[in-house]
Structures are given as C-alpha cells and as structure tokens.
Amino acid sequence: MLNKPPVIAAVVAIFAAPALADPVEDRQAIMKERGQIMRTLGPIAQGRQPFDAATVMAALERLNANAQAHDVAALYPAGSEGGDAAAAIWSDMDGFRAADERFKQGVAAALAAGPQDLDTFRATFGPAAQNCGACHESYRD
C-alpha cells in the first residue's frame, strides 16, 4: 500500500510555493532580466553592435517571454510598495497596466515581424523600446 501523506505533502508544497513568493523580489528579477535583454538589443538598434538576425530573434523571444511573465496583478499587490517601483504605480494602477500592455504589444509585434535586417528591426523594436523608457519615467523610482 502506498504511503499517501508524503504524496499529499508534495502536492501541497508544489501548489503553495507560488503563494510564498515575494512580489518585490519577483518583479525585480523580471526587470533585471529585461534590462539584460535590452542591453543586447539596444546597442544593435543603435548601430553600436552588428546586426545579426539570429541574435535579435533569440533576444526578442526572450523579451516576449519576459514581458508576458510580468503579471501586474500578481507582482504589484497592495502592500508591496517599495523597491524600484514608484508610488505612482499604486496611485495610477490603470495607467500602469496600460503602459505594461503597450510594452507587451510592442514586443510581440517586434517578434512577429521577424526582423531580418537592421532597418526592419529598428522600425519594429523602436516602439517597444520607447514604451519601456516611458514607463520608467512615470513608474520607477
């Protein structure tokens, strides 16, 4: 006969783990990863690094996954103020959600365009990069 309590304990641990996550640490990890990806794409868009379609597409795929993982409701609950997040996030949550959505849509569009040359990359990545910067101006301390 199987010993059921350890199985139940394992299932509870798996499902309880996300509830124990720290939203401040989680959102900072997402933004840190986003910054690393932007440090790959930004210099290419600026012409300071050579354009390589494979590098750009891989970075855009990572950026899209990162953007989709940025769940405003889960990462910015009431009471989680602090870190690099400005108080404006909580006082203008609708504006913050809209800015996040614009970034997500911009990244998804850049990825969907599948840029194979620098001009196409600049044209498709530019709006996403601008949305990233605009959000920093309003919602980052």
C-alpha positions, 0 to 999 in steps of 0.5 A: 500500500502506498504511503499517501501523506508524503504524496499529499505533502508534495502536492501541497508544497508544489501548489503553495510555493507560488503563494510564498513568493515575494512580489518585490523580489519577483518583479525585480528579477523580471526587470533585471532580466529585461534590462539584460535583454535590452542591453543586447538589443539596444546597442544593435538598434543603435548601430553600436553592435552588428546586426545579426538576425539570429541574435535579435530573434533569440533576444526578442523571444526572450523579451516576449517571454519576459514581458508576458511573465510580468503579471501586474496583478500578481507582482504589484499587490497592495502592500508591496510598495517599495523597491524600484517601483514608484508610488505612482504605480499604486496611485495610477494602477490603470495607467500602469497596466496600460503602459505594461500592455503597450510594452507587451504589444510592442514586443510581440509585434517586434517578434512577429515581424521577424526582423531580418535586417537592421532597418526592419528591426529598428522600425519594429523594436523602436516602439517597444523600446520607447514604451519601456523608457516611458514607463520608467519615467512615470513608474520607477523610482 
